[in-house]
Amino acid sequence: MSKAIKQVVELDENYSIHTDSMCTTLKYEVEHDTLIKGKVKRVTSKDEWYYPDMKFALKSYLQKSLRHVDGIEGLVNQVSKVEQLIDSKF
């Protein structure tokens, strides 16, 4: 059995794309403080989504990054930011 070639692309402070010969994974990870049993604890939230290739993973990242944008100007700025990111990484 041959070893899978793995590539990791950091998209921003919370998102990254991991590829190998089987699939492409969009990963989300963020650390934040939360109140647990009356005490503030540092926790890590994680999520993963699986795609057949980089194109679908990047489209998903764009959609997820636009969820927290307000207004048309914010939308245009975020799309430009993601386009610049893609140009610099690929």
N, C-alpha and C positions, 0 to 999 in steps of 0.2 A: 504494500500500500504506500503510495507516495504522500509526501507531506503537502498540506494545503498552503498555498502562498497567501499570506495575510497582509493587508494594508490597512492602516488606520489614518483617517483624515479628521483632524480637529476642526469643527465648524465654528464653534464659539465656546464660551466658558462652560456651557451645559450640554452641548450636543456634539457627537462625533459619529462618524460612519466607519464601520469595520467590514472589510470584504475578505472573502476567501473563495475557494473554488466551488463552494456549495451555495452561498447566498451573500446578500448584503444586509447589514444590520445597522439601523439608526438607533443610537443609544442616547439616553437622556440621564443626567445625573446632577443633582444639586444638593448642597448641604445647607441646612437651615436650623434655626432654633425653634423648638416647640415645647409646650407645657405638658409634662407627663407626671401625673400624680402630684401636682402642686410644685414641681421643680422644672426649671428650664433645662432641656436636654438638647444636645446637638445631634441631629439625625440626618441621614442621607436618603433622599428619595431617588429611585431609579425606575426606568422603564426602557423597554426594547421593542422595536418593530422590525419585522423581517420582510425583505423585498427580493425580487429576482435579480435586480441590477442597480447600479448607481443612479440611473435616471429616475427610477421610482423613489429611491431614498431621498434624493435631492428635492424632488417635488413635494414629498411629505414634509421635509424639513422646512421648505418655504411656507407651506400651509400652516404648520405648527408655529413658526416664527411670526406669522401675521395675526395670530389669535389675540395678542395682547397689544395691538397697535390701535391707536385712536386717530380717527380722521383721515382724510385723503392724503394730506401732506405726510403723515406718519406712515401710511401705506406705501406711498411712492418712495420715501426714504428707506424703508425696510427692504423693498424689492431691489432698490439700487445697491444696498449693502450686501444682499445675498448674491446679486449678480457679480459684484466686485470680488466677493469671496470665491465664487466658482471660477472666475477668471484667474485669480491668484493661485488656486489649488490645482487647476486642471489645464 
